[in-house]
């Protein structure tokens, strides 16, 4: 297994990030099998990845589930999107109570492991690579036939187009459906400038970690307190605290440990 060192990534960014404009379409599938169209819009040294989840927030019955499983959807008209340039990513998610959370992450901590495994996906000859990033583990298949180093979510820095992504715990999968060499630049500008509006608070990554950890721990405490007042009622949480982590792209350090300690 081969690791791409940071200096190579910097060289790769400088060679390929200034080439062309693309609009790349993917299917984004969540843990319940619900699929949303998503788009990666690239213009030179910047890009936006947006998940076009059109579900309204509130209770949602999982289609074709044998137990009529119902889950809570946290969403709004803008849904989730990520603006990226050479040095950083700016992320927008919708978290508990439907409130947006905006935060930044750096592009300098990617340690891709490129394997020798190869396979063909559609028309593309692909290579397998893995990455652990902010407490999530990704397996991706990429093709050097199209030298695009930006990727869906913020999976940047590989020497080719990402064709497929799978998160280790199955919370989401991403698969390429189309690519065209053109772009509506106005959309990209809108999402870049979204983070620049003064009234919107964009958190540093450290601040983001403490903020969402507090929200999740407070929520779990409240849930347990409510259930304790109902005779014979119980509430169960998976050991990996998936009920809380599935709503995040980036899982804070010690997030799961702190939630496990609440019982």
N, C-alpha and C positions, 0 to 999 in steps of 0.2 A: 504494500500500500504506500502510495506516494503523497506526501504533504506539500501543499503549495505555500512557500514562505511569503511573509508580508512584502518583502522587497519585490518579489516577482509579481504580486498582485498590483503593486503600484505601477510597475512598468506596463503591465497588461492594461490597466486603466488608461494610461496615457496613450497607448497605441490604438485601442479600440473604442474608447468612450466618445471620441469625437467624430465618428464616421457618418452615421445616417440617422434618419428618423424612421421609426417603425411603430405600428400598432399591432400588438400580439394578443390574441384571444385565447383564454383558457377556460376550462370548466373547474370551478371550485366546489368540492363536495365535502360536506361536514360529516360528523360522526353518525348522523341519522340517515345519511344517503341523500340529503337534499342538495341539489346542484344549482349553483348560481353562475351566470356568466361573469367572468372577470377579464379586465384588460390591463395590459402593460403597455404604456405609451412612452416611447423613448425619443428624445430629441438631443442628440449630441451627448453632452455631459450630465444630463438630468433625465429623470423618468418619474412616472407616477404609476402605481399599481392600485387598481380599484376593484373591490368586490361589489358587484351589482345585485345585492340581496334585496329583493323587493318585498319581503315579508314585513308585515307591520308588527310592532312590539306587542307582547302579550302572550297568552297561552296559545300553544300550537300543538295539534295532534300529529304525531308522526305517521305519515301515510303507510298503510299496509302493515302496521305493527300488530302482532297477534294479541297484545294486551291493551290496545288503544292507548299507548304511551303518550303522555302529554308533557311538554317541556315549555320552558319560558324563553321567548325570543326577545333579545335586546337589540333593537335596531331602530333606525330612522331613515329618512329619505336619502341621506348621504351615505349611510352604511360605513364600511371600513375602507380607508385608503392610506397609502404611504407615498410620500414624496421623497425622492432620493437624489443626491448629487454625489460627487466624488468622495466627499469627506463624511457625510452624515445622512441619516434617515429621519424624517419627521412622520410620526405615526398618529393616526386618528382612529380610535375605537369607540364603541358605545358600550358602557359598562353598566353596573347596577343602577336601577331607577332611571334608566334611559339617558344617563348623563354622558356626554362625550368626555374622553380623556385624550389629551394631546401630549406627546412626549418625543424626545429625541434619542437616537442611538448612534453610535459611531460605526464607521465602515472599516476600522483598522484592526478588528479582532477576529476576522474570519480565518479559520484554519481548516480548509477543505482537505479531505482525504480522498484522493483519486485512486480508484481501484483498477484492476486489469479486466474487470468484467465488462463485456460488451453485448449489446443486443440491438435489434432493429425495432423501432417503434414507428409504425406508419411508414413514411418515406425516409426516416432519419436513422442513420447509424449512430448509436448512442453509447456512452460510457457512463458507468456508475460512479457516483461520488457520495460521500457522507459528510455531515457537518453537525457538530453540537454547538448551538448558539442560544445563549440566554435561557438555558435549562430546557431546551427542546432539542430533539434529535431528528435530523432530516436525512432521508435517502432520496437522491435525485438522479435522473438520467439526463445527460446533456449531449449535444451534438456539436462538434467542432466544424461541421459543414457550414454553419451560420455563425460568424464570429461576433456574437452579442454577449457582453459580459454582465449587463443588468439582468436581473431575474425577477420572477414573481415574488410576492411578499417583499422581502429585502434580501433575497438570496443572491447576492452579487459576487462577482469575482472569478467565476469559472470561465475557461477559455472557449465558450460556445453557448449556444441557445439551450436553455433548460426546457426539456420536453415533458418531463413528469416529475412530480414531487410527492413524497408520502411522509407524513409525520409519524414518528415511531409508534405512538399510542393510538393512532387511528382517528385523531380528532379532525384531521382534514387531509384531503388529497387534491392535487392540482394537475390537470392534464391539458396539454396543448391542443387547440382546435383550429387555429388559423394564424396566418401572419401576412401582413401587407406592408409595403414600404411607403407608407404615407402617414400623415398625422394631422389631427385637428389641434394645432398648437394652442389655441385659446383655452381648451380644456386643461392642458398641462399648466398653463399660466394661472388659471383659476385655483387649482389645487396647491400650487406653490404659494400663491399669495394668501391662501386661506390661513396659513400658519403665521402670517405676518401682521394680521389685524391685531391692534394693540389690546383690545378688550378680551382677546382669547389668550389664555395662559398656557404656554407650552412648557411642560415640566422637563427638567433634566432627567437622565435615566435614573440616577440615585433617588431623586424626589418621586419619580413615578413608582419605583419599587416600594418605598415606604407608604405612599398614598394608597395604592391598590391593595397592599397587604393589610392595612388598617381597615379598609372597606370590607374585605373578605372576612377578616377575623371578627369584626363587629357583627357582620351579618350572621355568621355561624353561631355566635353567642346568643343573638336574638332568636334565631330559629330554635335552638335548644331550649331556651327559656319558655318560648311559646308552647312547644311540645310537652314540656314538663308539667304544664298546667292542665293537660288533658289526660284523664285517667286511662291507662292502658295504651297510650299512644307511644310510638317509637319513630325515630328518624335515623336513617343509616347513611353513612358516607363511605365512599370507596377509600381504600388506604392511600391512593394517589391523589385524593381530593379533586378528582376530575370534575365535579360539579362546579368548582371554582376556576380551575386551570383552563377548562375548555373555552372559556370566554376571553382568553388572553392570547395574543401572539407571542409575547415575551413573558416568561414566568420569573418573577423576582427571586433572588437568592433567599433561601430559608422560608419561602412562601409556604411550601407544603409542610415543612417541619412545624412551623408556627400553627398552622391549621390542625395538624395531627395532635397537638398538645391540648386542644380544646375539645373536651368530651364530657 
